[in-house]
Amino acid sequence: MSRMSEGSSDRSLERLNEVKAFIEANKRNNDKTDDHADAERSLTKLNELVFEDAFEITGHGRFNHLVLLTCGLIMLNVSMESVGMSYVITAAECELKLTSEHKGLVNAAAFIGIISTSFLWGYLGDRFGRRAVMLPAMVASAGFSIASAFSTHVWMLMILRFFTGCLVSASSATVYAYLGEMHTSSRRAAAIAWGSAFISFSFMILPGLAWVIIPGTWSFSLFGFNMVPWRVFIWCWCAPGLVAASALLWLPESPRYLLSSSGPDKALPILAKMYAYNHATSEGNYPVERIVTGTIESSKTGGFVGAVRNIALLFRPPLLRCVCISHTLMFAVFMLSSGLYVWVPDILNSMLRSTSEESVTICHIIHDKFDRARNLSLAAPDQACHTEVSVRVFPISMGMGAVFAVTYLAIGVFIGRIGRKTLYSSIMVVCGAATIGAAFVPQGGAATALLILALCSGCAASILAAIAVDVFPTCLRAMAMCVMYMVGRAGAAVGANLLGSTLDLHCQLAFTVFGAFTAGSTLLIIFWPKPEEIREEMEQKGLTY
């Protein structure tokens, strides 16, 4: 028995060395077509490999870059659909008769839509595929978003933004599963971090578009409807999602998902396509003829009952601890970053339009604005509404986006060196402290800088996704990520509405609670288990990664 084990071990080691030799040959001969072909022919003995080795052979190149770009555009689209209304509510304040409570509900509507359907999309993503779910939902979400530009009443706008959020939810978390599964384990965290950097671009593109469009005084008639700048602005942010949907028409389904749901014969052609595109050759030159695998779970087997049985694993040890920790942390991330961000343009507009010559805090400015609006309403209830957006809001917002972009890029560079948990905890503690400081600093410039630093907490979501994605099996990954982001969006909705109802009267208390909760939540990361132990235990139950 011992001799058999030693022989098996020797064969595994020999095969591993062959795979490494093949990959090295590809690297050395990447720019030499003839030598590259010789390397392929000489290594045809690698006709039978386990999935991970077969995946390694596909290499890393143009195909992975296209996947990264497409997923980045999807994340950009989700971010723009989620927070774009923050630039609309001030411009539409008079036309739609928006109060502070209305603004909070409009900002939260897309988040509520994402929350209410995340579980459904997670189930569909694990049952029918990541690409199969994202593609049609992205096209439909663009349709509802464009329709919301024709809203004539605040409730009509809320309902259409809610349905937009329901459809955006399909890709808001599924994209992380798709992006992670399209990369090897060693590159997965960096790929998610680089892809998430596109989220920061939304914080530059949105204010840039708003700067160009919203201050305009023009209008035109379309189908008898008067189109003003803020309505056209909504149309513009739909473009990245439509471009990403076009790219998904060419990109294949995740090979890891196909391995899990349909077996190795379905995954092999996708690996061949990845290999061909990365090495500028034909799919027939892919040297792996067969993928060897052990027990394969199928997310389709057993239909809905089987899916529910698999989902139940999320709420039992050993995954239960991972779910509780990651979901609570994501709630904290979104409550501060997205919940606060949707109010920042309005807060900055109040600060920039303040006539006070004294050094006062942002909370004092907000309270004074509330008192003036209430007194004016009582003194002249029938007076025509007038609102004006300070154009200085937009370059400041673009500067915020640039800070976010640098933060995301820094995460992509340092995540492998510093460590995911350490980097995540450091960012959240600093951002929590900045949130508290922003409410008490009397200088406008310093308060603005602290607000921007506080909003960098959103960058930590990509680190948390990279931490969490490793512990969930393939058949549960989309569901787990969707539920985690559902809880995160719930945090955004809670944050947006809490600030909407407390900024006018309890501003400093609201900022203090947000900052303390954000910084304090990082203590949970101490209890995060080792991924290797979780994977080993789940693989013993027949689940694959």
C-alpha positions as CSV (number, residue, x, y, z in Angstrom):
1,M,0.0,0.0,0.0
2,S,2.9,2.3,0.9
3,R,4.6,1.6,-2.4
4,M,1.4,2.4,-4.3
5,S,1.1,5.7,-2.5
6,E,4.7,6.5,-3.2
7,G,4.2,5.7,-6.9
8,S,1.2,7.9,-7.1
9,S,3.0,10.7,-5.5
10,D,5.9,10.3,-7.9
11,R,3.6,10.4,-10.9
12,S,1.8,13.6,-9.6
13,L,5.2,15.3,-9.0
14,E,6.3,14.3,-12.5
15,R,3.1,15.7,-14.1
16,L,3.5,18.9,-12.1
17,N,7.0,19.3,-13.3
18,E,5.8,18.7,-16.9
19,V,3.2,21.4,-16.5
20,K,5.8,23.8,-15.2
21,A,8.1,23.0,-18.0
22,F,5.3,23.6,-20.5
23,I,4.5,27.0,-19.0
24,E,8.2,28.0,-19.0
25,A,8.5,26.9,-22.6
26,N,5.6,29.2,-23.5
27,K,7.1,32.1,-21.8
28,R,10.5,31.6,-23.5
29,N,9.0,31.1,-26.9
30,N,6.1,33.5,-26.8
31,D,7.6,35.7,-29.5
32,K,9.0,32.9,-31.6
33,T,6.3,31.2,-33.6
34,D,8.2,28.3,-34.9
35,D,9.8,27.5,-31.5
36,H,6.5,27.9,-29.9
37,A,4.9,25.3,-32.3
38,D,7.8,22.9,-31.5
39,A,7.2,23.3,-27.8
40,E,3.5,22.5,-28.3
41,R,4.3,19.4,-30.4
42,S,6.9,18.1,-28.0
43,L,4.5,18.4,-25.1
44,T,1.5,16.6,-26.6
45,K,2.0,14.0,-23.8
46,L,0.2,16.5,-21.6
47,N,-3.0,15.2,-23.1
48,E,-4.7,14.5,-19.8
49,L,-4.6,17.0,-16.9
50,V,-6.6,18.0,-13.8
51,F,-8.5,21.3,-14.3
52,E,-6.2,23.6,-12.4
53,D,-3.1,22.5,-14.4
54,A,-5.1,22.8,-17.6
55,F,-6.2,26.3,-16.6
56,E,-2.5,27.3,-15.9
57,I,-1.5,26.3,-19.4
58,T,-4.0,28.8,-20.9
59,G,-1.6,31.5,-19.7
60,H,-2.3,35.1,-19.0
61,G,-2.6,37.5,-21.8
62,R,-5.1,39.3,-24.2
63,F,-8.0,37.2,-23.2
64,N,-7.6,38.0,-19.5
65,H,-7.1,41.6,-20.3
66,L,-10.4,41.7,-22.3
67,V,-12.2,39.9,-19.4
68,L,-10.7,42.5,-17.0
69,L,-11.8,45.4,-19.2
70,T,-15.3,44.0,-19.6
71,C,-15.8,43.3,-15.9
72,G,-14.4,46.7,-15.1
73,L,-17.0,48.3,-17.3
74,I,-19.7,46.3,-15.6
75,M,-18.5,47.5,-12.2
76,L,-18.4,51.1,-13.6
77,N,-22.0,50.7,-14.8
78,V,-23.2,49.4,-11.5
79,S,-21.5,52.2,-9.6
80,M,-22.9,54.9,-12.0
81,E,-26.4,53.5,-11.8
82,S,-26.2,53.3,-8.0
83,V,-24.9,56.8,-7.1
84,G,-25.6,58.8,-10.3
85,M,-28.8,60.2,-8.8
86,S,-26.8,62.1,-6.2
87,Y,-25.9,64.6,-9.0
88,V,-29.5,64.8,-10.1
89,I,-31.4,65.5,-6.9
90,T,-30.1,69.0,-6.5
91,A,-30.8,69.9,-10.2
92,A,-34.3,68.3,-10.1
93,E,-35.2,69.7,-6.6
94,C,-37.7,72.3,-7.9
95,E,-39.1,70.5,-10.9
96,L,-40.0,67.4,-8.9
97,K,-40.5,69.2,-5.6
98,L,-38.0,67.2,-3.7
99,T,-37.6,67.4,0.1
100,S,-34.6,66.0,2.1
101,E,-36.7,62.9,2.8
102,H,-37.5,62.5,-0.9
103,K,-33.8,62.9,-1.8
104,G,-32.9,60.2,0.6
105,L,-35.5,57.8,-0.9
106,V,-34.5,58.6,-4.5
107,N,-30.8,58.0,-3.6
108,A,-31.7,54.7,-1.9
109,A,-34.2,53.4,-4.5
110,A,-31.6,51.7,-6.7
111,F,-29.9,50.2,-3.6
112,I,-33.3,48.9,-2.4
113,G,-33.8,47.3,-5.8
114,I,-30.4,45.7,-5.7
115,I,-31.0,44.4,-2.1
116,S,-34.5,42.9,-2.9
117,T,-33.3,40.8,-5.8
118,S,-29.7,39.9,-5.0
119,F,-30.7,36.5,-3.6
120,L,-32.7,35.6,-6.7
121,W,-29.9,36.7,-9.0
122,G,-27.4,34.7,-7.0
123,Y,-29.5,31.6,-7.3
124,L,-29.9,32.2,-11.1
125,G,-26.2,32.8,-11.5
126,D,-25.3,29.5,-9.9
127,R,-27.9,27.6,-11.8
128,F,-27.7,29.1,-15.3
129,G,-24.3,30.7,-15.4
130,R,-22.7,34.0,-14.7
131,R,-22.7,35.4,-18.3
132,A,-26.2,34.0,-19.0
133,V,-27.6,36.1,-16.1
134,M,-25.6,39.3,-16.6
135,L,-26.0,39.9,-20.3
136,P,-29.8,40.3,-20.6
137,A,-30.2,42.0,-17.2
138,M,-27.6,44.7,-18.3
139,V,-29.6,45.5,-21.4
140,A,-32.9,45.6,-19.6
141,S,-31.4,47.8,-16.8
142,A,-30.3,50.4,-19.4
143,G,-33.9,50.5,-20.7
144,F,-35.3,51.2,-17.3
145,S,-32.6,53.8,-16.6
146,I,-33.4,55.7,-19.8
147,A,-37.1,55.5,-19.0
148,S,-36.4,57.1,-15.6
149,A,-35.2,60.3,-17.4
150,F,-38.9,60.9,-18.4
151,S,-40.2,60.9,-14.8
152,T,-42.6,63.7,-14.0
153,H,-43.2,62.9,-10.4
154,V,-40.9,61.9,-7.5
155,W,-42.7,58.6,-7.0
156,M,-42.4,57.7,-10.7
157,L,-38.7,58.4,-10.5
158,M,-38.3,56.3,-7.3
159,I,-40.2,53.3,-8.9
160,L,-38.2,53.4,-12.1
161,R,-34.9,53.7,-10.2
162,F,-36.0,50.8,-8.0
163,F,-36.6,48.5,-11.1
164,T,-33.2,49.7,-12.5
165,G,-31.6,48.6,-9.3
166,C,-33.4,45.2,-9.5
167,L,-31.8,44.5,-12.9
168,V,-28.4,46.1,-12.0
169,S,-28.3,43.6,-9.1
170,A,-27.8,40.8,-11.6
171,S,-24.2,41.9,-12.3
172,S,-23.4,43.9,-9.1
173,A,-21.9,40.8,-7.4
174,T,-22.0,38.1,-10.1
175,V,-19.3,40.0,-11.9
176,Y,-16.9,39.3,-9.0
177,A,-17.5,35.5,-9.3
178,Y,-17.1,35.7,-13.1
179,L,-13.9,37.8,-13.0
180,G,-12.3,35.6,-10.2
181,E,-13.2,32.4,-12.1
182,M,-11.5,33.6,-15.3
183,H,-8.2,33.9,-13.5
184,T,-5.9,31.5,-11.7
185,S,-5.9,31.4,-8.0
186,S,-2.5,33.3,-7.8
187,R,-3.9,36.2,-9.9
188,R,-7.4,36.3,-8.6
189,A,-7.0,38.9,-5.8
190,A,-5.1,41.2,-8.0
191,A,-7.6,40.9,-10.9
192,I,-10.5,41.7,-8.6
193,A,-8.6,44.7,-7.2
194,W,-7.7,46.0,-10.7
195,G,-11.2,45.5,-11.9
196,S,-12.6,47.3,-9.0
197,A,-10.5,50.3,-9.9
198,F,-13.0,51.0,-12.6
199,I,-15.5,51.9,-9.8
200,S,-13.3,54.9,-9.1
201,F,-13.6,56.1,-12.7
202,S,-17.4,56.6,-12.1
203,F,-16.5,59.2,-9.4
204,M,-14.6,61.1,-12.1
205,I,-16.9,60.4,-15.1
206,L,-20.2,61.3,-13.3
207,P,-19.1,64.7,-12.1
208,G,-17.4,65.4,-15.4
209,L,-20.5,64.7,-17.3
210,A,-22.6,66.6,-14.7
211,W,-20.2,69.6,-15.1
212,V,-20.7,69.6,-18.8
213,I,-24.4,68.9,-18.9
214,I,-26.3,70.0,-15.7
215,P,-25.5,73.7,-15.5
216,G,-26.9,74.2,-19.0
217,T,-30.0,76.2,-19.5
218,W,-31.0,74.5,-22.8
219,S,-33.9,72.2,-23.4
220,F,-35.5,70.4,-26.3
221,S,-38.7,68.6,-27.1
222,L,-38.7,64.8,-27.6
223,F,-42.0,63.1,-28.4
224,G,-43.7,66.1,-26.9
225,F,-41.7,65.8,-23.7
226,N,-39.5,68.7,-22.5
227,M,-36.0,67.4,-22.0
228,V,-33.8,69.4,-19.7
229,P,-30.1,68.8,-18.8
230,W,-30.5,66.5,-15.8
231,R,-32.7,64.2,-17.8
232,V,-30.1,63.9,-20.6
233,F,-27.5,63.4,-17.9
234,I,-29.2,60.1,-16.9
235,W,-29.0,58.8,-20.5
236,C,-25.3,59.3,-20.6
237,W,-24.3,57.0,-17.7
238,C,-26.0,54.0,-19.5
239,A,-23.2,53.8,-22.1
240,P,-20.6,51.7,-20.2
241,G,-23.2,49.0,-19.5
242,L,-24.2,48.7,-23.1
243,V,-20.6,48.5,-24.2
244,A,-19.9,45.8,-21.6
245,A,-23.0,43.9,-22.8
246,S,-21.6,44.0,-26.3
247,A,-18.3,42.5,-25.1
248,L,-20.2,39.7,-23.2
249,L,-21.7,38.6,-26.5
250,W,-18.2,37.4,-27.5
251,L,-16.8,36.3,-24.2
252,P,-17.7,32.7,-23.0
253,E,-19.2,31.4,-19.8
254,S,-16.8,30.8,-16.9
255,P,-15.0,27.5,-17.4
256,R,-15.0,26.8,-13.7
257,Y,-18.8,27.2,-13.6
258,L,-19.1,24.8,-16.6
259,L,-16.8,22.3,-14.9
260,S,-19.1,22.4,-11.8
261,S,-22.4,22.4,-13.6
262,S,-21.9,20.4,-16.8
263,G,-18.6,18.5,-16.4
264,P,-15.1,18.8,-18.0
265,D,-16.2,18.2,-21.6
266,K,-18.0,21.6,-21.5
267,A,-15.2,23.4,-19.8
268,L,-12.4,22.2,-22.2
269,P,-13.5,24.2,-25.3
270,I,-13.5,27.4,-23.2
271,L,-9.9,26.7,-22.0
272,A,-8.9,26.1,-25.6
273,K,-10.4,29.4,-26.6
274,M,-8.5,31.2,-23.8
275,Y,-5.3,29.5,-24.8
276,A,-5.7,30.4,-28.5
277,Y,-6.4,34.0,-27.8
278,N,-3.6,34.4,-25.3
279,H,-1.0,32.8,-27.5
280,A,-2.2,34.0,-30.9
281,T,-2.7,30.5,-32.2
282,S,-5.6,28.2,-33.1
283,E,-7.8,26.3,-30.5
284,G,-6.6,23.0,-32.0
285,N,-3.1,23.7,-30.7
286,Y,-4.3,23.6,-27.1
287,P,-2.3,20.5,-25.8
288,V,-4.9,19.2,-23.3
289,E,-7.2,16.6,-24.8
290,R,-9.0,15.7,-21.6
291,I,-9.6,17.1,-18.2
292,V,-9.4,14.6,-15.4
293,T,-11.6,15.2,-12.4
294,G,-12.9,13.4,-9.4
295,T,-16.3,14.0,-7.9
296,I,-18.2,16.8,-9.7
297,E,-21.1,18.5,-8.1
298,S,-23.7,19.9,-10.4
299,S,-25.7,23.0,-9.5
300,K,-28.4,21.9,-11.9
301,T,-28.8,18.4,-10.4
302,G,-31.9,18.3,-8.2
303,G,-33.2,21.6,-9.6
304,F,-34.5,24.1,-7.1
305,V,-34.4,21.6,-4.3
306,G,-30.8,20.8,-5.0
307,A,-29.9,24.6,-5.1
308,V,-31.6,25.2,-1.8
309,R,-29.7,22.3,-0.3
310,N,-26.4,23.8,-1.5
311,I,-27.4,27.3,-0.3
312,A,-28.1,25.9,3.1
313,L,-24.3,25.1,3.3
314,L,-23.7,28.8,3.5
315,F,-25.5,28.9,6.9
316,R,-23.8,25.9,8.4
317,P,-20.3,25.5,9.7
318,P,-17.6,26.0,8.4
319,L,-19.0,28.6,6.0
320,L,-21.4,30.2,8.5
321,R,-18.6,32.1,10.3
322,C,-17.3,33.4,6.9
323,V,-20.8,34.6,5.9
324,C,-21.4,36.4,9.2
325,I,-18.0,38.2,9.2
326,S,-17.8,39.1,5.5
327,H,-21.5,40.3,5.3
328,T,-21.2,42.4,8.4
329,L,-18.0,44.0,7.2
330,M,-19.5,44.7,3.8
331,F,-22.5,46.4,5.4
332,A,-20.1,48.7,7.2
333,V,-18.2,49.5,4.0
334,F,-21.3,50.4,2.0
335,M,-23.0,52.3,4.9
336,L,-20.2,54.7,5.0
337,S,-18.9,54.9,1.4
338,S,-22.1,54.8,-0.6
339,G,-24.5,56.0,2.1
340,L,-22.3,59.1,2.6
341,Y,-21.3,59.6,-1.0
342,V,-24.9,60.2,-2.3
343,W,-25.0,63.2,0.0
344,V,-21.6,64.6,-0.7
345,P,-22.5,66.6,-3.8
346,D,-25.4,68.2,-1.9
347,I,-23.2,68.8,1.2
348,L,-20.5,70.4,-1.0
349,N,-23.0,72.5,-2.8
350,S,-24.2,73.8,0.6
351,M,-20.6,74.5,1.7
352,L,-19.7,76.3,-1.5
353,R,-22.8,78.5,-1.5
354,S,-22.5,79.4,2.2
355,T,-22.2,83.2,2.7
356,S,-20.7,82.9,6.2
357,E,-17.3,84.6,6.6
358,E,-16.5,82.7,9.8
359,S,-14.8,79.3,10.0
360,V,-17.7,77.0,10.8
361,T,-18.2,73.2,10.5
362,I,-20.1,71.6,7.7
363,C,-22.8,70.6,10.2
364,H,-23.3,74.2,11.1
365,I,-23.7,75.1,7.4
366,I,-26.2,72.3,6.8
367,H,-28.2,73.4,9.9
368,D,-28.3,77.0,8.8
369,K,-29.5,76.0,5.3
370,F,-32.3,73.9,6.9
371,D,-33.3,76.8,9.1
372,R,-33.4,79.3,6.2
373,A,-35.4,76.9,4.0
374,R,-37.9,76.3,6.8
375,N,-38.3,80.0,7.6
376,L,-38.7,80.9,3.9
377,S,-41.4,78.2,3.6
378,L,-43.3,79.6,6.6
379,A,-42.9,83.2,5.5
380,A,-43.8,82.7,1.8
381,P,-45.3,79.3,1.2
382,D,-46.3,80.1,-2.4
383,Q,-42.9,81.6,-3.5
384,A,-41.4,80.0,-6.6
385,C,-38.7,77.5,-5.9
386,H,-35.2,78.3,-7.1
387,T,-32.2,76.1,-7.0
388,E,-28.7,76.5,-8.3
389,V,-25.8,74.0,-8.4
390,S,-22.4,75.5,-7.8
391,V,-20.1,74.5,-10.6
392,R,-17.2,74.2,-8.2
393,V,-18.9,71.0,-6.9
394,F,-17.9,69.1,-10.0
395,P,-14.1,69.6,-10.1
396,I,-14.0,68.8,-6.4
397,S,-16.0,65.6,-7.1
398,M,-13.6,64.7,-10.0
399,G,-10.7,65.2,-7.6
400,M,-12.4,62.8,-5.3
401,G,-12.6,60.3,-8.1
402,A,-8.9,60.7,-8.8
403,V,-8.1,60.0,-5.1
404,F,-10.2,56.8,-5.3
405,A,-8.5,55.7,-8.5
406,V,-5.1,56.1,-6.9
407,T,-6.3,54.2,-3.9
408,Y,-7.6,51.3,-6.0
409,L,-4.4,51.2,-8.0
410,A,-2.3,51.2,-4.8
411,I,-4.5,48.3,-3.6
412,G,-3.8,46.3,-6.8
413,V,0.0,46.9,-6.3
414,F,0.2,46.3,-2.5
415,I,-2.5,43.7,-1.8
416,G,0.0,40.8,-2.4
417,R,2.7,42.4,-0.4
418,I,1.0,43.8,2.7
419,G,-1.7,41.2,3.0
420,R,-5.4,41.4,2.4
421,K,-6.6,41.5,6.0
422,T,-4.0,44.0,7.2
423,L,-4.7,46.3,4.2
424,Y,-8.4,46.1,4.7
425,S,-8.3,46.9,8.4
426,S,-5.9,49.8,7.9
427,I,-8.1,51.5,5.3
428,M,-11.3,51.1,7.4
429,V,-9.8,52.5,10.6
430,V,-8.3,55.5,8.9
431,C,-11.6,56.2,7.0
432,G,-13.7,55.9,10.2
433,A,-11.5,58.4,12.0
434,A,-11.7,60.8,9.0
435,T,-15.5,60.6,9.1
436,I,-15.7,61.7,12.7
437,G,-13.1,64.5,12.1
438,A,-15.0,65.8,9.0
439,A,-18.0,66.9,11.2
440,F,-15.9,68.8,13.8
441,V,-13.2,70.5,11.7
442,P,-14.1,74.2,11.3
443,Q,-12.2,74.8,8.0
444,G,-14.0,74.0,4.8
445,G,-10.9,72.8,3.0
446,A,-9.9,70.4,5.8
447,A,-13.4,69.1,6.1
448,T,-13.6,68.5,2.4
449,A,-10.3,66.6,2.5
450,L,-11.5,64.5,5.4
451,L,-14.8,63.7,3.5
452,I,-12.8,62.5,0.5
453,L,-10.6,60.3,2.8
454,A,-13.7,58.9,4.5
455,L,-15.2,57.9,1.1
456,C,-12.1,55.9,0.3
457,S,-13.6,53.2,2.5
458,G,-15.5,52.1,-0.6
459,C,-12.1,50.9,-2.0
460,A,-12.0,48.3,0.8
461,A,-14.9,46.5,-0.7
462,S,-12.7,45.0,-3.4
463,I,-10.2,43.7,-0.8
464,L,-13.1,42.2,1.2
465,A,-14.4,40.5,-2.0
466,A,-10.9,39.1,-2.7
467,I,-10.8,37.8,0.9
468,A,-14.2,36.2,0.7
469,V,-14.2,34.7,-2.8
470,D,-11.5,32.1,-2.0
471,V,-13.6,30.3,0.7
472,F,-16.8,29.7,-1.3
473,P,-17.1,26.6,-3.6
474,T,-17.9,27.2,-7.3
475,C,-21.5,26.1,-7.0
476,L,-22.1,28.6,-4.1
477,R,-19.8,31.5,-5.2
478,A,-22.2,33.6,-7.1
479,M,-24.9,33.2,-4.4
480,A,-22.4,34.0,-1.6
481,M,-21.1,37.1,-3.4
482,C,-24.6,38.3,-4.3
483,V,-25.9,37.9,-0.7
484,M,-22.8,39.7,0.6
485,Y,-23.3,42.6,-1.8
486,M,-27.0,42.5,-1.0
487,V,-26.2,43.1,2.7
488,G,-23.7,45.8,1.6
489,R,-26.3,47.6,-0.5
490,A,-28.6,47.4,2.5
491,G,-25.9,49.3,4.4
492,A,-25.9,51.9,1.6
493,A,-29.7,52.3,1.8
494,V,-29.6,52.5,5.6
495,G,-26.8,55.0,5.5
496,A,-28.4,57.2,2.8
497,N,-31.7,57.3,4.7
498,L,-30.2,57.8,8.1
499,L,-28.2,60.8,6.9
500,G,-31.3,62.1,5.1
501,S,-33.3,62.1,8.3
502,T,-30.5,63.3,10.7
503,L,-28.2,65.6,8.8
504,D,-30.4,68.7,9.4
505,L,-30.8,68.3,13.1
506,H,-28.2,65.7,14.4
507,C,-25.3,66.1,11.9
508,Q,-22.4,65.6,14.3
509,L,-24.0,62.6,16.0
510,A,-24.7,60.9,12.6
511,F,-21.0,61.4,11.5
512,T,-19.7,60.1,14.8
513,V,-21.9,57.0,14.8
514,F,-20.9,56.2,11.1
515,G,-17.2,56.6,11.8
516,A,-17.2,54.6,15.0
517,F,-19.1,51.8,13.5
518,T,-16.8,51.6,10.5
519,A,-13.6,51.6,12.5
520,G,-14.9,49.2,15.1
521,S,-16.2,46.6,12.6
522,T,-12.6,45.8,11.6
523,L,-12.2,43.8,14.9
524,L,-14.2,41.0,13.2
525,I,-11.5,40.3,10.7
526,I,-9.4,38.9,13.5
527,F,-11.8,35.9,13.5
528,W,-11.5,35.1,9.8
529,P,-10.6,31.5,9.3
530,K,-7.7,30.1,7.2
531,P,-9.1,29.6,3.6
532,E,-7.1,26.3,3.2
533,E,-8.9,24.7,6.1
534,I,-12.3,25.8,4.8
535,R,-11.5,24.5,1.3
536,E,-10.2,21.2,2.6
537,E,-13.4,20.6,4.7
538,M,-15.7,21.6,1.8
539,E,-13.8,19.4,-0.7
540,Q,-14.3,16.4,1.6
541,K,-18.1,17.0,1.1
542,G,-17.6,16.7,-2.7
543,L,-17.6,20.4,-3.6
544,T,-15.1,21.8,-6.1
545,Y,-13.2,25.1,-6.2
